[in-house]
Amino acid sequence: MLINPVFTRIAVLLGDPRQTDAVKPDNRFSQEDLAEIDTLKNTLATLNEYSFFYLDDHATLIEDLRRTKPDLVLNFCDNGFNNNPRQEMHVPALLEMLGLPYSGAGADCLLLSYDKFIVNQFAKQLNIPTPKETLLTGNSCAIEDWDIFPAMVKPNAADNSVGIDIRSVVHDRASLRAQIGRLRNDMGIEDILVQEFLPGTEYRVTMIGNTGHGFTYLPTFEWDYSKLPANVPHILTHESKYDINGPYDNLKSRHSVLSPELRQPMERYSEALFKALRCRDCAKIDYRLDKDGQLRLVEFNPNPSWDEGAYINQEDIDKGYHYVDILRLLLEVAQIRYAQEATNSRRHA
């Protein structure tokens, strides 16, 4: 714990509940979303060494930031500016222009990481295994040479599994062509990623820290698909994240017990990609085993949601690990990073 935090007056920047949000069901913040925000506020209020205030009106955001002049901005706006996921990188860019310190990834990292194909090109250069894949751009539907089935079809640039549903796992060229058509015609998505489907266990790694300062790894989660209906593919769809009454109602996550043979490469790959993409403070990285049990990268998320349920379950609480510990840790690593940057600037002045 930092004994004397340098930044104590903290602005917490959130999505705007006044505006529509196309990623969410009904295109708006739900009561569950608002309850999660209340939990966040109540938890941060217990950190007595800090004072927090909240900014969520994007129409007045620039004015509010100039007026309030926070010591540090906790960027918890994974929705994007004006709740537009394609403007997720606009938020840190704005904070940079205003000269405000902030937690989390910069605009350059968010821009790169939003493109799954680009992330995988970085990964390949770092010898991080990725699924076999092809990128279809514009109106291209050149799948005649694709012969790997089952395959996974998803938007190349999207958050929260948008564009992924129970039809996203395809077993032949006809269903592949049909799913591409649905994404193009029904959702207006041009760039589509076709990958080999990975049937093995799916893991989520959460890391908090920075290159050169070390990382704290939260417990790794895996998904238990065993209680899903037989006709439902074992993937995280958009519906699985929001519809508690749908076919994914029985989808559960649990702590993974990882062998060193899995844990060590996960952490090595995660830290290499974190550095290459110029990530800061935190990231969530998803991996999955292929049909031969080999680990492959699925997703790199440098700006994850900060709601309690995404980090803490009853198993953590039973072990004495709490939501507030994670939030405090994030504040600390951001301050340590800025302190080091200030030291480096003085050395080169």
C-alpha positions as CSV (number, residue, x, y, z in Angstrom):
1,M,0.0,0.0,0.0
2,L,1.2,3.5,-0.7
3,I,1.8,5.3,2.6
4,N,1.4,8.8,1.2
5,P,-0.5,8.8,-2.1
6,V,0.5,11.6,-4.4
7,F,-2.9,11.8,-6.1
8,T,-5.7,11.9,-3.6
9,R,-8.5,13.7,-5.4
10,I,-9.8,11.2,-7.9
11,A,-12.3,11.6,-10.7
12,V,-14.0,8.4,-11.6
13,L,-15.0,8.5,-15.3
14,L,-17.9,6.3,-16.3
15,G,-20.2,5.6,-19.2
16,D,-23.2,7.9,-19.6
17,P,-26.5,6.4,-18.3
18,R,-28.4,9.3,-19.9
19,Q,-27.5,8.2,-23.4
20,T,-28.3,5.1,-25.4
21,D,-25.8,2.2,-25.5
22,A,-26.1,0.0,-28.5
23,V,-24.0,-2.8,-26.8
24,K,-26.5,-3.2,-24.0
25,P,-29.9,-5.0,-24.2
26,D,-32.7,-2.5,-24.9
27,N,-29.9,0.0,-25.8
28,R,-29.8,1.5,-22.3
29,F,-28.3,1.0,-18.9
30,S,-30.2,-1.6,-16.9
31,Q,-31.1,-1.6,-13.2
32,E,-28.3,-4.1,-12.8
33,D,-25.8,-1.7,-14.4
34,L,-26.9,1.1,-12.1
35,A,-26.6,-1.3,-9.1
36,E,-23.0,-2.2,-10.1
37,I,-22.2,1.5,-10.2
38,D,-23.6,1.9,-6.7
39,T,-21.5,-1.0,-5.5
40,L,-18.4,0.7,-7.0
41,K,-19.1,4.0,-5.4
42,N,-19.8,2.4,-2.0
43,T,-16.6,0.4,-2.2
44,L,-14.4,3.3,-3.2
45,A,-15.9,5.3,-0.3
46,T,-14.1,3.0,2.1
47,L,-10.7,4.1,0.8
48,N,-10.3,6.9,3.3
49,E,-7.0,8.1,2.0
50,Y,-8.7,9.3,-1.2
51,S,-11.7,11.5,-2.1
52,F,-13.7,10.5,-5.1
53,F,-16.2,12.3,-7.4
54,Y,-17.9,10.9,-10.4
55,L,-18.2,12.1,-14.0
56,D,-20.7,10.4,-16.3
57,D,-22.3,13.2,-18.3
58,H,-20.5,13.0,-21.6
59,A,-22.2,16.1,-23.0
60,T,-20.4,18.3,-20.4
61,L,-17.4,16.0,-19.8
62,I,-14.7,18.4,-21.2
63,E,-16.1,21.3,-19.2
64,D,-16.4,19.2,-16.1
65,L,-12.8,18.0,-16.3
66,R,-11.5,21.5,-16.8
67,R,-13.5,22.8,-13.9
68,T,-12.8,20.0,-11.4
69,K,-9.1,19.5,-12.2
70,P,-8.7,16.1,-10.6
71,D,-5.3,14.8,-9.4
72,L,-6.0,11.5,-11.2
73,V,-8.8,10.2,-13.4
74,L,-9.9,6.5,-12.9
75,N,-10.9,5.7,-16.4
76,F,-13.7,3.2,-15.9
77,C,-15.4,4.2,-19.2
78,D,-15.1,1.0,-21.2
79,N,-18.3,2.0,-23.0
80,G,-16.5,4.6,-25.1
81,F,-17.1,8.3,-25.4
82,N,-20.9,8.9,-25.7
83,N,-21.3,5.1,-25.2
84,N,-19.8,4.5,-28.6
85,P,-17.4,1.5,-28.4
86,R,-15.6,2.8,-31.5
87,Q,-14.7,5.9,-29.5
88,E,-13.3,4.1,-26.6
89,M,-9.8,5.5,-27.4
90,H,-11.2,9.0,-27.5
91,V,-11.5,9.1,-23.7
92,P,-7.8,8.7,-22.9
93,A,-7.0,11.0,-25.9
94,L,-9.1,13.7,-24.4
95,L,-7.5,13.2,-21.0
96,E,-4.0,13.5,-22.6
97,M,-5.1,16.7,-24.4
98,L,-6.2,18.2,-21.0
99,G,-3.0,17.1,-19.4
100,L,-4.7,14.9,-16.8
101,P,-3.1,11.8,-15.3
102,Y,-5.4,8.8,-15.7
103,S,-5.4,5.0,-15.0
104,G,-5.4,2.4,-17.7
105,A,-4.4,2.2,-21.3
106,G,-3.6,5.1,-23.6
107,A,-5.4,5.8,-26.9
108,D,-2.7,4.1,-29.0
109,C,-3.1,0.8,-27.1
110,L,-6.9,0.9,-27.3
111,L,-6.8,1.6,-31.0
112,L,-4.5,-1.3,-31.7
113,S,-6.3,-3.7,-29.4
114,Y,-9.7,-3.0,-30.9
115,D,-8.6,-4.8,-34.0
116,K,-8.4,-8.5,-33.2
117,F,-6.4,-9.4,-36.4
118,I,-3.8,-6.7,-35.6
119,V,-3.4,-8.1,-32.0
120,N,-2.9,-11.6,-33.4
121,Q,-0.2,-10.2,-35.8
122,F,1.6,-8.8,-32.7
123,A,1.2,-12.1,-31.0
124,K,2.6,-14.1,-33.8
125,Q,5.7,-11.9,-33.9
126,L,6.1,-12.6,-30.2
127,N,5.7,-16.4,-30.8
128,I,2.4,-16.4,-28.9
129,P,0.2,-19.2,-30.4
130,T,-3.0,-18.0,-32.1
131,P,-5.8,-19.8,-33.9
132,K,-5.5,-20.3,-37.6
133,E,-7.5,-17.5,-39.2
134,T,-8.4,-15.4,-42.2
135,L,-9.6,-11.9,-42.3
136,L,-12.4,-10.9,-44.7
137,T,-12.5,-7.2,-45.4
138,G,-15.0,-5.0,-47.2
139,N,-17.4,-7.1,-49.2
140,S,-15.0,-10.0,-49.6
141,C,-16.4,-13.5,-49.1
142,A,-13.3,-15.4,-50.3
143,I,-13.7,-18.6,-48.3
144,E,-13.2,-21.1,-51.0
145,D,-9.7,-22.0,-49.6
146,W,-11.0,-22.2,-46.0
147,D,-11.2,-25.9,-45.0
148,I,-10.9,-25.9,-41.2
149,F,-14.2,-26.9,-39.5
150,P,-15.7,-26.3,-37.1
151,A,-14.8,-22.6,-37.4
152,M,-15.6,-19.5,-35.4
153,V,-17.0,-16.4,-37.2
154,K,-16.9,-13.0,-35.4
155,P,-16.5,-9.3,-36.1
156,N,-12.9,-8.3,-36.3
157,A,-13.6,-5.1,-34.2
158,A,-16.2,-5.3,-31.5
159,D,-16.6,-5.4,-27.7
160,N,-18.6,-7.5,-25.3
161,S,-19.0,-10.4,-27.9
162,V,-21.2,-8.2,-30.1
163,G,-21.9,-10.2,-33.3
164,I,-21.3,-13.5,-31.6
165,D,-24.3,-15.8,-31.1
166,I,-25.2,-19.5,-31.2
167,R,-24.7,-19.5,-35.0
168,S,-21.1,-18.2,-34.8
169,V,-19.7,-21.8,-34.7
170,V,-20.1,-23.2,-38.2
171,H,-19.5,-26.7,-39.4
172,D,-19.4,-26.4,-43.2
173,R,-18.9,-23.8,-45.9
174,A,-22.6,-23.2,-46.4
175,S,-23.2,-22.2,-42.8
176,L,-20.0,-20.2,-42.8
177,R,-21.2,-18.2,-45.8
178,A,-24.6,-17.8,-44.1
179,Q,-23.1,-16.4,-40.9
180,I,-20.9,-14.0,-42.9
181,G,-24.0,-12.8,-44.7
182,R,-25.8,-12.2,-41.4
183,L,-23.0,-10.1,-40.0
184,R,-22.8,-8.1,-43.2
185,N,-26.5,-7.7,-44.0
186,D,-28.1,-7.6,-40.5
187,M,-25.3,-5.8,-38.6
188,G,-23.4,-3.8,-41.2
189,I,-20.1,-5.4,-40.2
190,E,-17.5,-5.4,-43.0
191,D,-14.4,-6.8,-41.5
192,I,-15.0,-10.4,-40.3
193,L,-12.6,-12.8,-38.7
194,V,-12.9,-16.6,-39.5
195,Q,-10.8,-18.8,-37.1
196,E,-10.5,-22.4,-36.3
197,F,-12.8,-23.2,-33.4
198,L,-10.9,-24.0,-30.2
199,P,-12.8,-26.8,-28.3
200,G,-10.8,-26.9,-25.1
201,T,-11.0,-25.1,-21.8
202,E,-11.2,-21.3,-21.9
203,Y,-9.3,-19.2,-19.4
204,R,-9.3,-15.6,-18.4
205,V,-6.1,-14.0,-17.0
206,T,-6.3,-10.7,-15.1
207,M,-3.1,-8.7,-14.6
208,I,-2.6,-5.5,-12.7
209,G,0.7,-3.7,-12.8
210,N,3.2,-2.4,-15.4
211,T,6.1,-3.5,-17.4
212,G,9.3,-2.9,-15.3
213,H,7.4,-2.8,-12.1
214,G,5.9,-6.3,-12.0
215,F,2.4,-7.6,-12.0
216,T,-0.2,-9.0,-9.6
217,Y,-2.2,-11.8,-11.2
218,L,-5.7,-12.2,-9.9
219,P,-7.1,-15.8,-9.7
220,T,-7.5,-17.2,-13.2
221,F,-11.0,-18.1,-14.2
222,E,-12.3,-20.8,-16.5
223,W,-15.8,-21.3,-17.9
224,D,-17.9,-24.4,-17.2
225,Y,-20.0,-25.1,-20.2
226,S,-21.1,-28.6,-19.0
227,K,-24.7,-27.7,-18.1
228,L,-25.5,-26.0,-21.4
229,P,-28.1,-27.6,-23.7
230,A,-26.6,-30.0,-26.2
231,N,-27.3,-27.7,-29.2
232,V,-25.6,-24.6,-27.6
233,P,-22.0,-24.0,-28.6
234,H,-19.4,-23.6,-25.9
235,I,-18.6,-20.0,-26.5
236,L,-19.2,-16.6,-24.8
237,T,-21.9,-15.0,-26.9
238,H,-23.3,-11.6,-26.5
239,E,-26.5,-13.2,-25.1
240,S,-24.5,-15.1,-22.5
241,K,-23.3,-11.9,-20.9
242,Y,-26.8,-10.3,-20.5
243,D,-29.7,-12.7,-20.8
244,I,-30.2,-14.5,-17.5
245,N,-33.2,-16.4,-18.9
246,G,-31.6,-17.7,-22.1
247,P,-29.8,-20.9,-23.0
248,Y,-26.6,-19.6,-21.2
249,D,-28.4,-19.3,-17.9
250,N,-26.4,-22.2,-16.5
251,L,-23.0,-20.9,-17.7
252,K,-20.7,-20.6,-14.7
253,S,-17.1,-19.5,-14.1
254,R,-14.8,-20.9,-11.5
255,H,-11.2,-20.6,-10.3
256,S,-8.7,-22.6,-12.4
257,V,-6.2,-24.9,-10.8
258,L,-3.3,-24.4,-13.3
259,S,-0.3,-26.6,-13.7
260,P,3.0,-24.7,-14.1
261,E,3.0,-25.9,-17.7
262,L,-0.1,-23.7,-18.3
263,R,0.4,-20.9,-15.9
264,Q,3.9,-20.0,-16.8
265,P,3.3,-19.6,-20.6
266,M,0.1,-17.7,-19.9
267,E,1.9,-15.2,-17.8
268,R,4.9,-15.0,-20.2
269,Y,2.6,-14.4,-23.2
270,S,0.5,-11.9,-21.3
271,E,3.4,-9.8,-20.2
272,A,5.0,-9.9,-23.7
273,L,1.7,-8.7,-25.3
274,F,1.1,-6.1,-22.6
275,K,4.5,-4.6,-23.3
276,A,4.2,-4.8,-27.1
277,L,0.8,-3.1,-27.2
278,R,2.0,-0.4,-24.8
279,C,-0.7,-1.4,-22.3
280,R,-0.8,0.3,-18.8
281,D,-2.0,-0.7,-15.3
282,C,-4.3,-3.6,-16.2
283,A,-5.5,-6.1,-18.8
284,K,-7.6,-9.2,-19.2
285,I,-6.5,-11.8,-21.6
286,D,-8.4,-14.8,-22.7
287,Y,-6.8,-18.1,-23.8
288,R,-8.3,-21.4,-24.9
289,L,-6.9,-24.9,-25.6
290,D,-7.1,-26.2,-29.1
291,K,-8.1,-29.8,-30.0
292,D,-4.6,-31.0,-29.2
293,G,-4.6,-29.3,-25.7
294,Q,-2.3,-26.5,-26.8
295,L,-2.8,-23.0,-25.4
296,R,-3.8,-20.3,-27.9
297,L,-4.6,-16.6,-27.5
298,V,-8.3,-15.6,-27.9
299,E,-8.7,-12.0,-26.8
300,F,-6.6,-9.1,-25.3
301,N,-8.7,-6.5,-23.4
302,P,-6.7,-3.5,-22.2
303,N,-9.8,-1.6,-20.9
304,P,-11.9,-4.2,-19.0
305,S,-15.1,-3.5,-17.1
306,W,-14.6,-2.8,-13.4
307,D,-17.8,-4.1,-11.9
308,E,-17.4,-6.3,-8.9
309,G,-18.8,-9.5,-10.5
310,A,-16.0,-9.4,-13.1
311,Y,-13.3,-9.8,-10.5
312,I,-14.7,-11.3,-7.3
313,N,-16.7,-14.3,-6.5
314,Q,-17.6,-16.0,-3.2
315,E,-14.5,-18.2,-3.4
316,D,-12.4,-15.0,-3.3
317,I,-14.3,-13.6,-0.4
318,D,-14.0,-16.8,1.6
319,K,-10.2,-16.5,1.1
320,G,-10.2,-12.9,2.4
321,Y,-9.8,-11.2,-0.9
322,H,-12.2,-8.3,-1.6
323,Y,-13.2,-6.0,-4.4
324,V,-11.7,-3.0,-2.5
325,D,-8.3,-4.6,-2.6
326,I,-8.4,-4.7,-6.4
327,L,-9.5,-1.1,-6.7
328,R,-6.8,0.0,-4.3
329,L,-4.2,-1.9,-6.2
330,L,-5.2,-0.2,-9.5
331,L,-4.8,3.2,-7.8
332,E,-1.4,2.3,-6.5
333,V,0.0,1.0,-9.8
334,A,-1.2,4.0,-11.7
335,Q,0.5,6.3,-9.1
336,I,3.7,4.3,-9.1
337,R,3.8,4.5,-12.9
338,Y,3.3,8.3,-12.9
339,A,6.0,8.7,-10.2
340,Q,8.4,6.7,-12.4
341,E,7.6,8.8,-15.5
342,A,8.2,12.0,-13.5
343,T,11.6,10.7,-12.3
344,N,12.5,9.7,-15.9
345,S,11.5,13.1,-17.2
346,R,13.7,14.9,-14.6
347,R,16.7,12.7,-15.5
348,H,16.4,13.6,-19.2
349,A,15.6,17.3,-18.6
